[in-house]
């Protein structure tokens, strides 16, 4: 018996019947021999965490553009917090932790520089719109490894595709994917409050008190309340034959209420509007430039331009940029240089 088979056997002994078992995966787009040490989902996790796109997350903005403090979240630290929360929930429900980990580590891999401002720019420039969850799937299926993709399993891609949104839309086919969807919101709502207070843009007394009193007055207490509630409610659902990860209605409303508050005050508020507009200007100018100079992009994107059109190629290239790279590239293209000494 291989190590992988022992792990798969352990899953059979420890996971609930409704979990997604590694040996029952629907597989990959391109056939591969099974690894003798790792399950398919462990293999996916490793491929994602060793990818170039994953490493670039450390220089992509979560909320605040070009902060000088070391303690503000980036897209990478957000991803790690989501993964930690999701794994705790997965253990509490006894579903496949390796699948949850792979989904959460890859869920934001297609996010654009400058937080949601970048996504808004690309959504304006692409006729069919732009959604970071779809871009994450595209990165893993097509763009990574110089156009080969990482050949990720169906279940991981499904969880990544369906992680975005909370009140509407289709949900993941697996409980593990549904967990990732909630863990993402639990993480960013709470750490964005924490970062906003650190930045002096919010004070505790500004937060809607009806939601704070229900969830908790500290960062850790709110996460604890949400994680415990989602585990208990989901376990209760499963006992009744309901295959759905969810929060109690009042707890959900409190989480969603804080999220709506952040959108109004921080994400689209007046505090950072000037900097958000600057970021959008940079990306719009880069988009314009590369539409006219496709040859200036790496070869992969030239091939995409021929196959799928220039707009798609430029969107893929810009979506992969970090904040710093976008600014450096903008300066190289548009800012005059000293040529005579």
Buried (B, 14 or more C-beta within 10 A) or exposed (E): EEEBEEBBEEBEEEBEEBBBBBBEBEBBEEEEEBBEEBBBBBBBBBBBBEBEBBEBBEBBBBBBBEBEEEEBBBBBBBBBBBBBBBBBBBEBBBBBBBBBBBBBBBBBBBBBBBBBBBBBBBBEBBEEEBBBBBBBBBBBBBBBBEEEBBBBBBBBBBBBBBBBBBEEEEBBBBBBBBBBBBBBBBBBBBBBBBBBBBBEBBEEEEBEEEBBEBBBEEEEEBBBBBBBBBBBBBEEBBEEEEEEBBBEEEBBBBBBBBBEBBEEBBBBBEBBEEBBEBBBEBBBBBBEBBBEEBEEBEEBBBEBBEEEEBBBBBBBBBBBBBBEBBBEBBEEBEEEEEEEE
